[in-house]
Amino acid sequence: MIHQVLIFGPYAEAVGEGRVDVTLLDDQTVTARVVMESLREQQPALRLLLAHAILAVNCRRVGDETLVNAGDELAIVGLVSGG
């Protein structure tokens, strides 16, 4: 199964696009952790940046064990700090 993942800012600059595909096994239980691990493997340009990012599913930040379903909107959200 292929999921599209929206990416922004330095993540998009690293790959030259605003979205990337991540391929997951059809019989695999897909969690946020699986998506992030698969992105690290399949998108080497994002590997270091993903250490400081989280996954959003359907516009909500999620934990590692959150299930991801076909048709969910996935996006990488970089960690931001400010003052």
N, C-alpha and C positions, 0 to 999 in steps of 0.2 A: 504494500500500500504506500502511496506517495502522499505526503502532506506538504502543503505550502506553508512557509513560515515568513511572516512579515518582519523586516528588519529596518532599523532607522539609524541615522547619524553615522558614527564611525563604523558600525557593523555593516551598513549598506556601502559605505566607501571602501571597506576592505574587500568586498566581493564585486563591487561595481553595479549592484542592483538593489532594489528595495524589497526583494523577496528571494528566498531560496527554497529548493525542494529538499525534503528529507525522506529517504526510503526506509520503510519499516517492514518487517516480516508480517505477512497476513495473519499468521496464527499466534502472533506475539501480543501479550497484554501490554497495551501502550499507556505508559504513565509519562508525566512531565519529565521525570528523570531519564527515561528511555529516549525521549525526543532530544533532550540536551546532550546525552552521551552520543547519540547517533549524529547529531549536528557536529560535534567535536571530531568525530571520525570522518565524516563525509565532506566537511567544509574546513580544510586546514587553515584557510585564511582567517577563520573566526576562532580558532582554537584558544588562543590566549585571551581574546576579548570575552569569550563566554564564561571565563572564570569570574567575571564581575557582572553577570547578567542573570535575569530570571525569566521564566516563561510565563506569558499571559495566555490564558485560554478564554475565549469569548469575552475579552476586555477585562478580565480579572486576573490579578496575580495569583499564582497557585503554588502549592507545595509539591515536593518531589513525587509524592505518591498519588497525586490527582490523576484520574483516568482521562485519557484523551480519546475522543470518539471521531469517527469519520464525519466530516462536515464542520468540525470545530474550527473557529478562527484562532490561529496560533501567531504569537508575536513575541519577539525578543525585546525585553525592556532592560536597558542599561541602568545600573545603579547610579544615582545622582546624589550629590551632596551640595550643600550651599549654606549660606548664612545670611 
